[in-house]
Amino acid sequence: MGNRLILVFGFITLVFLLIIISNHSMYHYRHSLDDQKEIGRLLAQSVSRSIDLSMVEGQAHKIGETLRNVSSIEHFKYVNITDPQGVVKFSSDSVFLGKLSSSNVVNESLTQKKPADGFEGEGDDYLFAVAIPITNNELCMPCHDQEKDILGALNVGLDWAPVHRSLQKLLRRDVTLSLIFYVLVLVLSFLFQRLYNNAQRAHEHFQQAQSQLIKTEKMAAIGQMAAAISHDLRNPLTGIKMATYYLSTKIDKSDEEINNILKDIELEIEYASNVVTNILTYSRPSELIYSPTNINKLIEDTMRFVALQNRDARIAVLKDYDSNVPDIFVDNKQLKQVIVNVLSNSIQSMPKGGNLFLQTRVKEQEVEIIIRDTGIGIEEKNMELVFAPFFTTKAKGVGLGLSIANNIIKKHGGRTDVRSVAGEGTTFIICLPLRTIASSVRGLDHKLEV
């Protein structure tokens, strides 16, 4: 996104530079053009007055000398005087004498009987030509036909090639400076964006480190609290459980009401013990002890345990185990806890009963355990908080079950994906790396060789 903004900014800058360059170049071009035109007209008028004076004094032979003197001035290429038909009668360059002028401005001036100017030629012969009609007046009539109102035209050619090269040089200089400025702006923009990205990453790392520090401090506090809970609650819970067992041996087995009360007490004791166990597990995670494990059998054993705890739930279990799933190296005990927590969460999401689907499969280099329920589902706003510690939407529980499960799977190098639609159900996909007995032996052999 940042680089795209820089490119857009660079494009806008380039457009502005092009506008500035074109305006600047056009200003210089027009200014130079107007200056040269004005010089050409003034000099042409001066030459015209000088020639008029020579003609009046009857010194026509001085006209050629005057034209040659004028052509020696800087930027003058030639000075010609033509008759009404455009034939050159006097010239600063004898090459033009007696020839029909090829200048368009001369033809325009003679035809329209007024001054004309324009550009002619190309390359080194690029000229700015000025033509002024020579009008017949009383001083001229003694020597010329009185019926003629135009006696010819004064044609001045100014060398425009040096001016044109100067303008081109100025334009190249402007373009070069603008491109240098443009590249400098882009480089500075990219450097600024890089500094900004680095600062943003540093800020994110700082926030992550701060969050990790807070989490570590929280874990330490939870560890201290868990130790106190373990000491202060487990012993009383054990005493209550033993007292309940003792009472169950003394009461009449036929008294259904009292027996049900004792069962409820046992369930609440079991629930309280599980809460204490979850807090201890989360605050003091144990190291993994790997052993070859058959995932299908592990799920079956775990399912029987969960079914005993939820024997009153109206849940239909549908199974689809892949018989080709190989034994993989996992921590049998901790993985069983993962499945207990996920299954318990799924069963609790179906208080009125429903379907529970259990599936295993091998996909690429992973073994997948899929647990899907038809429960109440998870709202979209809570999807990111599913594995957050102490997050729960249930009336009972401290919200550690799924967080513990996710941490255990991460320690195995796997991941847990959740897909849910509110009101339709939730799917947990537990992905474990395919560490088989053979691959583990090869890894061990490789270590021994090293």
C-alpha positions as CSV (number, residue, x, y, z in Angstrom):
1,M,0.0,0.0,0.0
2,G,2.8,2.4,1.0
3,N,4.8,1.8,-2.3
4,R,1.6,2.4,-4.3
5,L,1.1,5.7,-2.6
6,I,4.7,6.7,-3.4
7,L,4.2,5.8,-7.1
8,V,1.0,7.9,-7.2
9,F,2.7,10.8,-5.5
10,G,5.7,10.4,-7.9
11,F,3.3,10.4,-10.9
12,I,1.6,13.6,-9.7
13,T,5.0,15.2,-9.1
14,L,6.1,14.3,-12.6
15,V,2.9,15.8,-14.1
16,F,3.5,19.0,-12.2
17,L,7.2,19.1,-13.3
18,L,6.1,18.6,-16.9
19,I,3.7,21.5,-16.6
20,I,6.3,23.7,-15.0
21,I,8.9,22.7,-17.6
22,S,6.6,23.3,-20.5
23,N,5.4,26.7,-19.2
24,H,9.0,27.8,-18.5
25,S,10.2,26.7,-21.9
26,M,7.3,28.3,-23.7
27,Y,7.9,31.5,-21.8
28,H,11.5,31.6,-22.9
29,Y,10.7,30.6,-26.4
30,R,8.0,33.3,-26.8
31,H,10.1,35.9,-25.1
32,S,13.1,35.1,-27.4
33,L,10.8,35.0,-30.4
34,D,9.2,38.3,-29.6
35,D,12.6,39.9,-29.0
36,Q,14.0,38.6,-32.3
37,K,10.9,39.7,-34.2
38,E,11.1,43.2,-32.7
39,I,14.8,43.4,-33.5
40,G,14.1,42.2,-37.1
41,R,11.3,44.7,-37.6
42,L,13.3,47.7,-36.1
43,L,16.3,46.9,-38.2
44,A,14.2,46.4,-41.3
45,Q,12.6,49.7,-40.7
46,S,16.0,51.3,-40.2
47,V,17.3,49.8,-43.4
48,S,14.2,50.9,-45.2
49,R,14.7,54.5,-44.1
50,S,18.4,54.4,-45.0
51,I,17.5,53.1,-48.5
52,D,14.8,55.8,-48.9
53,L,17.4,58.4,-48.2
54,S,19.9,57.0,-50.7
55,M,17.1,56.8,-53.3
56,V,16.0,60.4,-52.7
57,E,19.6,61.6,-52.9
58,G,20.0,59.8,-56.3
59,Q,22.7,57.6,-54.9
60,A,21.3,54.2,-55.8
61,H,24.8,52.7,-56.0
62,K,25.1,53.1,-52.2
63,I,22.1,50.7,-51.6
64,G,24.2,47.6,-52.2
65,E,26.9,48.8,-49.8
66,T,24.3,49.7,-47.2
67,L,22.8,46.2,-47.5
68,R,26.2,44.6,-47.1
69,N,27.0,46.7,-44.0
70,V,23.7,45.7,-42.5
71,S,24.2,42.0,-43.2
72,S,27.5,42.1,-41.2
73,I,25.5,42.8,-38.0
74,E,25.2,39.7,-35.8
75,H,22.2,37.4,-36.6
76,F,21.6,39.0,-40.0
77,K,21.8,36.3,-42.7
78,Y,20.9,38.5,-45.7
79,V,19.1,41.7,-46.8
80,N,17.3,41.8,-50.2
81,I,15.3,44.4,-52.1
82,T,12.9,43.0,-54.7
83,D,10.8,44.6,-57.4
84,P,6.9,44.3,-57.4
85,Q,7.2,40.9,-59.0
86,G,9.6,39.5,-56.3
87,V,12.8,39.6,-58.4
88,V,15.8,40.6,-56.2
89,K,17.3,43.9,-57.4
90,F,19.6,44.7,-54.5
91,S,21.2,42.2,-52.1
92,S,23.8,41.9,-49.4
93,D,24.7,38.6,-51.2
94,S,25.3,38.6,-54.9
95,V,23.9,35.0,-55.1
96,F,20.3,36.4,-54.8
97,L,20.7,39.2,-57.5
98,G,18.4,38.8,-60.5
99,K,16.6,35.8,-59.0
100,L,12.9,35.5,-58.0
101,S,12.7,35.5,-54.2
102,S,11.6,32.1,-52.8
103,S,10.6,33.7,-49.5
104,N,7.0,33.2,-48.6
105,V,6.9,36.4,-46.5
106,V,8.0,38.4,-49.5
107,N,5.1,37.0,-51.5
108,E,2.7,37.6,-48.6
109,S,4.0,41.2,-48.1
110,L,3.7,42.1,-51.9
111,T,0.3,40.5,-52.2
112,Q,-1.3,41.9,-49.0
113,K,0.7,45.2,-49.3
114,K,1.7,45.1,-45.6
115,P,4.6,43.9,-43.5
116,A,4.9,40.1,-43.0
117,D,7.2,37.8,-41.0
118,G,7.6,34.1,-40.4
119,F,10.1,31.2,-40.1
120,E,11.7,29.6,-43.1
121,G,14.3,26.9,-43.9
122,E,15.6,24.2,-41.6
123,G,18.8,23.1,-39.8
124,D,21.6,25.7,-40.1
125,D,19.5,27.7,-42.6
126,Y,16.6,28.1,-40.1
127,L,15.6,31.8,-40.5
128,F,13.2,34.4,-39.2
129,A,12.3,36.4,-42.3
130,V,10.8,39.9,-42.3
131,A,9.4,41.6,-45.4
132,I,8.3,45.3,-45.6
133,P,6.6,46.6,-48.7
134,I,8.3,49.7,-50.3
135,T,5.5,52.1,-51.1
136,N,5.7,54.7,-53.9
137,N,5.6,58.3,-52.7
138,E,6.2,61.8,-54.0
139,L,9.9,61.5,-53.5
140,C,10.0,58.3,-55.5
141,M,7.7,59.3,-58.4
142,P,10.3,61.2,-60.4
143,C,12.2,58.0,-61.0
144,H,9.4,55.4,-60.9
145,D,6.0,54.9,-62.5
146,Q,3.5,57.1,-60.7
147,E,0.7,54.5,-61.2
148,K,2.6,51.9,-59.0
149,D,1.7,52.0,-55.4
150,I,4.2,49.3,-54.4
151,L,7.8,49.5,-55.7
152,G,8.9,46.2,-54.2
153,A,9.8,44.7,-50.8
154,L,12.6,44.9,-48.3
155,N,13.4,41.3,-47.2
156,V,15.5,40.7,-44.1
157,G,16.6,37.2,-43.0
158,L,17.7,36.7,-39.4
159,D,19.7,33.6,-38.4
160,W,17.4,31.7,-36.0
161,A,19.5,28.5,-35.7
162,P,21.7,29.8,-32.8
163,V,18.6,31.0,-31.0
164,H,16.9,27.7,-31.6
165,R,19.9,25.7,-30.3
166,S,20.0,27.9,-27.3
167,L,16.3,27.2,-26.6
168,Q,16.9,23.5,-27.0
169,K,19.9,23.6,-24.6
170,L,17.7,25.5,-22.1
171,L,15.0,22.9,-22.5
172,R,17.4,20.0,-22.0
173,R,18.8,21.7,-18.9
174,D,15.3,22.2,-17.5
175,V,14.3,18.6,-18.3
176,T,17.6,17.2,-16.7
177,L,17.2,19.3,-13.6
178,S,13.5,18.3,-13.3
179,L,14.3,14.6,-13.7
180,I,17.1,14.8,-11.1
181,F,14.6,16.5,-8.7
182,Y,12.0,13.9,-9.6
183,V,14.4,11.0,-8.9
184,L,15.5,12.7,-5.7
185,V,11.8,13.1,-4.6
186,L,11.2,9.4,-5.3
187,V,14.3,8.2,-3.5
188,L,13.5,10.4,-0.5
189,S,9.9,9.1,-0.6
190,F,11.0,5.4,-0.6
191,L,13.5,6.1,2.2
192,F,10.8,7.8,4.2
193,Q,8.5,4.9,3.6
194,R,11.2,2.4,4.5
195,L,11.9,4.3,7.7
196,Y,8.2,4.5,8.4
197,N,7.9,0.7,7.8
198,N,10.9,0.0,10.1
199,A,9.4,2.2,12.8
200,Q,6.0,0.5,12.4
201,R,7.6,-2.9,12.7
202,A,9.7,-1.8,15.7
203,H,6.5,-0.5,17.3
204,E,4.7,-3.8,16.5
205,H,7.7,-5.8,18.0
206,F,7.6,-3.6,21.0
207,Q,3.9,-4.2,21.4
208,Q,4.4,-7.9,21.0
209,A,7.3,-7.9,23.5
210,Q,5.1,-5.8,25.9
211,S,2.2,-8.2,25.4
212,Q,4.5,-11.2,26.0
213,L,5.9,-9.6,29.1
214,I,2.4,-8.9,30.4
215,K,1.4,-12.5,29.6
216,T,4.5,-13.8,31.4
217,E,3.7,-11.8,34.4
218,K,0.1,-12.9,34.2
219,M,1.3,-16.5,34.0
220,A,3.5,-16.1,37.0
221,A,0.6,-14.6,38.9
222,I,-1.6,-17.4,37.8
223,G,1.0,-19.9,38.8
224,Q,1.1,-18.5,42.3
225,M,-2.6,-18.4,42.5
226,A,-2.8,-22.0,41.1
227,A,-0.4,-23.2,43.8
228,A,-2.6,-21.6,46.5
229,I,-5.8,-23.1,44.9
230,S,-4.2,-26.5,44.7
231,H,-3.2,-26.4,48.4
232,D,-6.4,-24.8,49.7
233,L,-9.0,-26.5,47.5
234,R,-7.8,-30.0,46.6
235,N,-7.5,-31.3,50.1
236,P,-11.1,-30.1,51.1
237,L,-12.4,-31.5,47.8
238,T,-10.8,-34.8,48.5
239,G,-12.3,-34.8,52.0
240,I,-15.7,-34.0,50.6
241,K,-15.4,-36.7,48.0
242,M,-14.4,-39.3,50.7
243,A,-17.3,-38.1,52.9
244,T,-19.7,-38.5,50.0
245,Y,-18.4,-42.0,49.3
246,Y,-18.8,-42.9,53.0
247,L,-22.4,-41.6,53.1
248,S,-23.2,-43.6,49.9
249,T,-22.2,-46.8,51.8
250,K,-24.4,-46.0,54.8
251,I,-27.7,-44.8,53.2
252,D,-30.4,-47.0,51.9
253,K,-29.8,-47.8,48.2
254,S,-33.5,-47.7,47.6
255,D,-33.7,-44.0,48.5
256,E,-33.5,-42.6,45.0
257,E,-33.7,-39.0,46.1
258,I,-30.7,-39.1,48.4
259,N,-28.6,-41.2,45.9
260,N,-29.3,-38.6,43.2
261,I,-28.2,-35.8,45.6
262,L,-24.9,-37.7,46.3
263,K,-24.3,-38.1,42.6
264,D,-24.8,-34.4,42.0
265,I,-22.3,-33.7,44.8
266,E,-19.8,-36.0,43.1
267,L,-20.3,-34.3,39.7
268,E,-19.8,-30.8,41.3
269,I,-16.6,-32.1,43.0
270,E,-15.4,-33.5,39.7
271,Y,-16.1,-30.2,38.0
272,A,-14.3,-28.2,40.7
273,S,-11.3,-30.6,40.4
274,N,-11.2,-30.1,36.6
275,V,-11.2,-26.3,37.1
276,V,-8.2,-26.6,39.4
277,T,-6.5,-29.0,37.0
278,N,-7.0,-26.7,34.0
279,I,-5.6,-23.7,35.9
280,L,-2.6,-25.7,37.0
281,T,-2.0,-27.1,33.4
282,Y,-2.3,-23.6,31.9
283,S,0.0,-21.9,34.4
284,R,2.6,-24.8,34.6
285,P,2.7,-26.5,31.2
286,S,4.7,-29.8,31.2
287,E,7.2,-30.9,28.7
288,L,6.1,-33.2,25.9
289,I,6.9,-36.9,26.3
290,Y,6.7,-38.5,22.8
291,S,5.6,-42.0,22.2
292,P,4.2,-43.8,19.1
293,T,0.4,-43.4,19.2
294,N,-2.5,-44.7,17.2
295,I,-4.7,-41.7,16.7
296,N,-7.9,-43.7,16.1
297,K,-7.5,-45.7,19.2
298,L,-6.6,-42.6,21.2
299,I,-9.9,-40.9,20.1
300,E,-11.9,-44.0,20.9
301,D,-10.4,-44.3,24.4
302,T,-11.0,-40.6,25.0
303,M,-14.5,-40.7,23.7
304,R,-15.5,-43.5,26.1
305,F,-14.2,-41.4,29.0
306,V,-16.1,-38.3,27.8
307,A,-19.3,-40.3,27.3
308,L,-19.2,-41.5,30.9
309,Q,-19.0,-37.9,32.1
310,N,-21.9,-36.9,29.7
311,R,-24.0,-40.0,29.9
312,D,-27.2,-38.0,30.2
313,A,-26.5,-36.0,27.0
314,R,-28.6,-36.9,24.0
315,I,-25.7,-37.0,21.5
316,A,-25.5,-39.2,18.4
317,V,-21.8,-39.9,17.6
318,L,-20.9,-40.6,13.9
319,K,-17.4,-41.9,13.2
320,D,-15.3,-41.9,10.0
321,Y,-11.8,-43.1,10.9
322,D,-9.1,-43.6,8.2
323,S,-7.6,-47.0,8.8
324,N,-4.5,-46.0,6.8
325,V,-3.5,-43.4,9.4
326,P,-0.1,-44.5,10.7
327,D,1.1,-44.4,14.3
328,I,2.7,-41.0,14.9
329,F,4.9,-39.6,17.7
330,V,2.9,-37.4,20.1
331,D,2.5,-36.9,23.8
332,N,-0.3,-39.5,24.4
333,K,-1.4,-38.0,27.7
334,Q,-1.5,-34.3,26.6
335,L,-3.1,-35.1,23.2
336,K,-5.8,-37.0,25.1
337,Q,-6.4,-33.9,27.1
338,V,-6.8,-31.9,23.9
339,I,-9.5,-34.2,22.6
340,V,-11.3,-34.2,26.0
341,N,-11.4,-30.4,26.0
342,V,-12.6,-30.1,22.4
343,L,-15.2,-32.9,22.8
344,S,-16.4,-31.4,26.0
345,N,-16.8,-28.0,24.3
346,S,-18.7,-29.5,21.4
347,I,-21.1,-31.5,23.7
348,Q,-21.7,-28.4,25.9
349,S,-22.7,-26.5,22.8
350,M,-25.6,-29.0,22.2
351,P,-27.6,-28.7,25.5
352,K,-30.7,-30.1,23.7
353,G,-28.8,-32.9,22.0
354,G,-27.4,-33.2,18.4
355,N,-24.9,-35.0,16.2
356,L,-21.2,-35.3,16.9
357,F,-19.0,-36.2,13.9
358,L,-15.5,-37.7,14.5
359,Q,-13.1,-38.1,11.5
360,T,-9.4,-38.8,10.9
361,R,-7.5,-38.6,7.7
362,V,-4.0,-38.1,6.3
363,K,-3.6,-34.9,4.2
364,E,-0.2,-34.2,2.7
365,Q,2.3,-34.3,5.5
366,E,-0.3,-34.0,8.3
367,V,-2.7,-36.1,10.3
368,E,-6.0,-34.3,10.7
369,I,-8.5,-34.9,13.5
370,I,-11.9,-33.4,12.6
371,I,-14.5,-32.9,15.4
372,R,-17.8,-31.3,14.2
373,D,-21.0,-30.7,16.1
374,T,-24.5,-29.3,15.3
375,G,-24.5,-27.0,18.3
376,I,-25.2,-23.3,18.8
377,G,-22.1,-22.3,16.9
378,I,-19.8,-19.3,17.5
379,E,-20.7,-15.7,16.7
380,E,-18.4,-14.1,14.1
381,K,-17.3,-11.4,16.6
382,N,-16.0,-14.1,19.0
383,M,-14.1,-16.2,16.4
384,E,-10.8,-14.5,17.1
385,L,-11.2,-15.0,20.9
386,V,-11.9,-18.8,20.7
387,F,-8.4,-19.7,22.0
388,A,-7.9,-16.7,24.2
389,P,-7.3,-17.7,27.9
390,F,-10.2,-17.0,30.3
391,F,-12.6,-16.2,27.4
392,T,-15.9,-18.0,27.7
393,T,-19.6,-17.4,26.8
394,K,-20.8,-20.2,29.1
395,A,-22.3,-19.6,32.5
396,K,-19.9,-22.2,34.0
397,G,-16.2,-22.6,33.4
398,V,-13.1,-20.3,33.4
399,G,-12.4,-20.4,29.6
400,L,-9.1,-22.4,29.6
401,G,-10.1,-25.6,27.9
402,L,-9.6,-24.6,24.3
403,S,-6.6,-22.3,25.1
404,I,-4.8,-25.3,26.8
405,A,-5.7,-27.5,23.8
406,N,-4.4,-25.0,21.3
407,N,-1.1,-24.5,23.3
408,I,-0.5,-28.3,23.4
409,I,-1.1,-28.6,19.6
410,K,1.3,-25.7,19.0
411,K,4.0,-27.5,21.1
412,H,3.6,-30.5,18.8
413,G,4.3,-28.3,15.8
414,G,0.7,-28.4,14.6
415,R,-2.2,-26.1,14.4
416,T,-5.9,-25.9,15.2
417,D,-8.4,-24.4,12.7
418,V,-12.0,-23.5,13.7
419,R,-14.9,-23.0,11.4
420,S,-18.3,-22.1,12.7
421,V,-21.7,-20.8,11.7
422,A,-23.9,-19.4,14.5
423,G,-26.9,-21.6,15.0
424,E,-25.6,-24.4,12.8
425,G,-22.5,-25.8,14.5
426,T,-18.7,-25.7,14.8
427,T,-15.9,-27.7,13.3
428,F,-12.5,-28.1,14.9
429,I,-9.7,-29.4,12.7
430,I,-6.6,-30.5,14.7
431,C,-3.6,-30.8,12.4
432,L,-0.5,-32.7,13.6
433,P,2.8,-33.3,11.7
434,L,3.2,-36.7,10.3
435,R,6.0,-38.0,12.5
436,T,6.0,-41.7,12.0
437,I,8.2,-44.3,13.7
438,A,10.3,-44.7,10.6
439,S,10.9,-41.0,10.1
440,S,11.8,-40.6,13.8
441,V,14.3,-43.5,13.5
442,R,15.9,-41.9,10.4
443,G,16.2,-38.6,12.3
444,L,17.8,-40.4,15.2
445,D,20.3,-42.2,12.9
446,H,21.2,-38.9,11.3
447,K,21.9,-37.4,14.7
448,L,24.1,-40.4,15.6
449,E,26.1,-40.1,12.3
450,V,26.7,-36.4,13.0
